[in-house]
């Protein structure tokens, strides 16, 4: 699908028909979402563009992430979205800014683009060129990723509080922490990717100079967000170490209990073994009180071990 947003007086309108698009003036944004090869070829021919291949878009080299070709800025960035399984996933978005018109090419839908379109309808006077739309897309995406970072922080706090209130230190908490670490890592990678792209815009002579103050604010927000993700990493690492130590303490306590029980029953077992020997002559074997004396010996030996451990403070 191809969506074209253009200005008509003070209004900002949308057009999806290619026949109508070729008659439009004052175009601000051309958005290609899962566009067919035929539609992409038509846009390239009509606007004098050359879209990168999908393989070039996902390349991580700097030469592939940002290119200046004539009067056109070409940039690629990975945006995050929540998929149908309620999981975070990254998807590539290709940007081209040519003579004040923004071209975006992407796969699938995203709330970031929908939110940007809604803001365009509400505040039409703020979207005078493609550079305004581009900055709004990045601002909306960064705000979304900031919400994800804060959500990680909230989950870390919940796990920490559950441990402080004597919650069970089970395997599920370790898996949750590992998942949060993966999510934070993915968020950090995406934020660094945007920082690199926007820094290239800042250095570019093709990017409008009057937009660079706003660009600086976005870069400052990104720096703050990177510090927040680093803080989350440290909290997760600390929480993971704390949880592992608590699990180890619980295991040590279990081993301690088994050890105490083993030592408590060791003397009675020794006594029972002595009197259970298959010898003909054993002192007290024929005594009428021998059985009860052996029981008393076993009982007092076990009690003596428990008293000794209590006196040492081991139990």
N, C-alpha and C positions, 0 to 999 in steps of 0.2 A: 504494500500500500504506500502511496505517495501523498503526503499532506504538505500543502504550501500555505504559509501564513504571509499575508501581505497587508499593507496599509491602504486604506481608502478614506482619504480625509483624516479625521481623527479616530476612525474606527480601525480595528484590526480584524481581518476576516480570514476564513480558511477555504481552500479549494482543493479538491481531490481529482478533478477531471484533467487529464493531460491536454485535451483540446482547449480547455479554458485557461490553463496555466500559461500557454504560449502567448496569450494576449495580455497577461498581467504586467503591471509596472509596480515599482516600489515594493519588491519582494523582500521579506525579512528573514524567513526561515523555510527551508525545504527539508522535510523529515521523511526518510525512507525507512519504513519498518517492514521487514520481510518482503521487500520489493522484488518483483520478478526481474529476470535478466533484461527483458524487453523494456521495462520501465526504467531500469538503471541506464541502459544504453540511450534511451530518449533524453533523460536528464543530462547525461554527459554531453550529448550532441548539442542540446539546446543551450546549456550554460557554459560549454567549453571546459568541462571538467574531465578528470581521469581518476576514477575511484581505485583504491588499492585492492588487491586480492584479499580474500579472507585470511590467507596465510601471512601476508604482510601486516595485516591489522593486529594480529596477535603476537607478532615478534616483540621481544623485550629489549632489543638494542635501541640505543638512543637515536640512531639514524633512521629507525623505523617508527619510533614513537612521535617524532616531531620533524617535519620537513617544511622548508619554504621553497615554493616553486613559482617563480615569477611573482605575481601579486597575490598568490594563494598560500594560506597557511594550512598545512595538513597535520593533524594531530590525532593520536589514538590513545584511549584510556579505558581502563577496566572499571565498570560500575558494578555495584552490588545490588542485589534484589532478593526478596524472599520468594522461594519457589512454592509449588503446590504442596510439597512435603514440609512446609514451614521451616525450611533450611535456607541458610544464606548461600548464594552462588554468585560468582562473578561472570559478567558477560561483556564482550568488547563493544565499544562505541567508537565509530570513526567520525571525525570532525573535519570539515573544510570551511575555511572562512575566506571568501573571495569578494572583494569590493563591497563590503558591508552586508553580504548575504551569507547566512550560515547554512551549511549542508550537513546533515547527520544521517548516518547509516547504521542500523542496528538490527538485531534479531530478537523477536519476542517483545512483549509488552513490559512496561515498567511504570511504577507509580511516580517515579521521578519526572518522567516526561509528561504524565497526566497532570501532576501538580504544577509543573511549569506552564502548561497550557492554561490551566485554571487561573494562575496568577496573571498571565497575559490578558485574559478576558477581564479580570478585575482592575488591573492597573495598566491600561493600554499605553498611557503616556510614558511608561518606564521602558518600553521596548521599541526604541527608535531604529535599531540596527541589529544585525545578526550577532554582533559582539555582546549586546545586552542579553540576548537569549542564551548565548554560550555561557556567560558569567552566571546567569540565573540557574542554568542546568547544573553547573558545578556547585553553586551555593546550596541548591536543594539537595544534591547528592551528598555533600559534606554534612549538611544538617541531618540527613537520614543516617549516615554512618556515625555521627556523634550520638544519635539516639541508640544505635546498636552498642556503641562503646559504653554508654551509661547503663544499658541493660545488662551488660556483662558485669559491671561494677555492682549492680543491685544483686545479681545472683551470687557474686562472691561474698557480699555482705550477709546474705541469707545463710549460706553454708557456714560462714564464720560464726554467726550467732547460734546456729544449731549445734555446733561443736562446743561453744562456750556454755550452752545450757544443758550439756550432758547428752547431746544427741548421739545416735549410734554411728560409730565410725565404720561403715560398711564399704563394700567394694563399689557400690553405686556412686558414692561421693567422689571416689577417685576417677571414675569414668566421666562424671560431670565436669570435674576440674580439667581433665584432659581435653574434653570437648570445648570448654571455655578457652583454653590455651590455643587450640586450633582456630577458633573463631577470632580471637584477638590477633593472631598471626595473620589471618586473612585480611582482617580490617586494616592492620598496619601496612601490609603490602599494597592494598588499594589506596590508602591515604598517601603513601610515599609516591606511588605512581602519579597521582594527581598533583602532588607537590612538584614533581619533575616537569610535568606538562605545563603547569601554570607558571613555573619559573622560566620556562622557555618563552611563553607569551610575554613575560615581563621584559625579557631581553630583546624581543623582536622589534624591528623597526616597522613592521607591517601592522602590528596590533595598534589600535587607536590609542594615542597618548592620553586622551581625556578619560580613558577607562582604567588606566594603570593604578590610580589611587584606590579604586575599588578592588583591583587585583591584589594590591598589597594587603588589604584587609582580609581577603580570603586566604592569602598565604600565612598571615598571622594566626588565623583560626586553625589552619592546618597544623602549624607548629604547636599550638596549644593542644590540639587533638593527639598529636604524636606523643607529647609528654604524658597525656592521660593514658594512652595505650601502654606506654612504658611503665607507668605506675600500676596499671592492671596486671601486667606481666609479673612485676615484683610481688604484688599481693597474691597472685595465683601460685607463684613459686613458694612464698612463705606459707600459704595455706596448705599446699601439697606437702611440704616438709612437716608441718604441724600434724597433719592427718596421718602421715606415715609414722611419725613418732608415737602418736596415740595408739595406732594399730599395733605397733611394736610393744608398747607398754601393756596393752591388753593381752597380747600373746605371751609376754613375760609373766603376767599375773596368772594366766592359765597354767603355764609350765610350773610356776611356783606352787600352785595348789596341788598339782599332780605330784610334785616332788615331796611336799609335806605329807600327803597321804601315803606315799611310798615309804617314807621314813617312819611314819607312825606305825605302819603295819609290819615293818621289818623286824623289830624285836619280838613281837608276838609270833611271827612266822618262825623265827629262829627257835624260840622256846617249844613251839608245837613240833618242829622238826626234830629237836633233840629227844623229846618224849615219844616221838613216833618212830624211833629207830627200831629195827628188827633184831635187837639183841636180847638174849635170854635174861641177862641180869642188868637191870637199870635201876638206880636208886629211886625208891618211892614208887616203883611200878606196881607193886602189890599192895600199896597203902590204900586204905579206904577213903582217905581225903586227898589222894594224889590228883585226881581229876580236878577237884575244886581249887587245890593249890596252884595247879598249872594255869587255870583260868585267871586266878588272881594275879599271877605273875605276868601273864600276857596283858591284862587290863592295866596294871600299874606301870608296865613298861611303856605302853602306848600313851598313857596320861603323862608320864614323865617327859616323853619327847615333846608333847604339845605344850607342857608347862615351860620347857626349856626354850622353845621357839617364841612363846609369848614374852618370856623374860627378855629375850634378845630383840623383841619388836619386829620379828619377821612375819608374824601373822597377827 
